[in-house]
């Protein structure tokens, strides 16, 4: 059973997260030859203040 974890900055709509999860599930099923019920996806939204690139937080 594949477990796919996604971290992204907060702010995406529920619809966007659902569409992403559907697309990733479909791709995992095709590539791994598993049914959709075997694919788990966990989306973690991170506050901009907690996401840092090149030493700078995204909320700066």
Rosetta blueprint (number, residue, H / E / L):
1 X L
2 X L
3 X E
4 X E
5 X E
6 X E
7 X E
8 X E
9 X E
10 X L
11 X L
12 X L
13 X L
14 X H
15 X H
16 X H
17 X H
18 X H
19 X H
20 X H
21 X H
22 X H
23 X H
24 X H
25 X H
26 X H
27 X H
28 X H
29 X H
30 X H
31 X H
32 X H
33 X L
34 X L
35 X L
36 X H
37 X H
38 X H
39 X L
40 X E
41 X E
42 X E
43 X E
44 X E
45 X E
46 X E
47 X L
48 X H
49 X H
50 X H
51 X L
52 X E
53 X E
54 X L
55 X L
56 X E
57 X E
58 X L
59 X L
60 X L
